[in-house]
């Protein structure tokens, strides 16, 4: 079920009200049933895949707790193999098959293995990682095993963050599933406020930008360099508002029932370095890779060449996690190179600018960081390596043939283009302040202002929102 659908407008109040009306000890099954219904609204049969991984990890958690020595490790390995195996089969089989076919046929040899005609289950990468964090934490003795299968299933399937995160840890969400929450005006109002901001991001900003971005990136050869540049700027805004908008709706919906999910974004485009960007962007994923891959590899507590390798391999895998396409692999590799280059050149940079404390210097770093990330978004959005090369060549004026920016504006319609740009600029101005307000790091002047702002968000969604069955970008991962 999509958050931006009429069905969700009915689903959300029914589930929330029903949650509070039920006796405390009966609430878990209500949420589990609602989460199953929510997920089955996409492709019903794929709930069987979720059921398989849930059963495996539930049993593995109990057996890890009961075992000692090598047996503990083998049960953990069984959990990892089962989860990664399912993910690899559905998400990466065709990618690997096509890559092998290209190499083999390039060598002049026959290769006739067909691709699988299957759809990728919605949000498979997210709930796979969430389930894995449970068995790893049980193995590390940081988390006791959950004895109730239904409660563990709810931990994996909790509907607000089931499809696109945040990727929760058992120490946070699983613990809360055993708590009693009573209805309260403050938390419900806070949750609805964050949901309104999330809907504004998705409907008014992300989906408006998508109309222009999709037009250019679907066929970049038909557009000139300026059109490709504008489309990429808008995609940077689209992906942030689309993904963080989903997160805001998820956190807000959970908060209305008393649950607190982890923060997943902290105004990432205000980052002054690539390292800072990754501490602000998709925090639940970057912290997952840090805790379960980077640190086990040795982190930075190893010789310098190995440290660079650890950084690079983590971001390479992060790129592959995002999608079964070489463009995502290159995107991850690029960010790995960025971080390694920052470490290599840090002594020189510190020597030249370490004493500069002026505000302008911070803004220079923010602008430079934004554009380094901006280059990577081309790899993230382009449909193929060929399209990546074409877009870069158009930027450089090497291959600038195609329809002009003026033609793109007319194709989109001038009024729509102007509203999109105006909304984008408005968002850049208010986002840093609203983000702090949503997280309660700043206070509003008054409750009247609070109500007026929320009303303005609702009116903006009604007047300027794009409506339809538009998927969230991260659903494909």
Helices and strands as residue ranges (DSSP letters): H 6-21, G 24-26, H 27-40, G 44-46, H 47-66, H 70-87, I 88-92, H 93-106, H 124-139, H 149-157, G 159-161, H 173-176, H 185-199, I 200-206, H 207-217, G 220-222, H 225-256, G 268-270, H 274-278, H 283-289, I 290-294, H 304-322, H 326-353, H 359-381, H 385-395, H 405-412, H 414-438, H 447-464, G 473-476
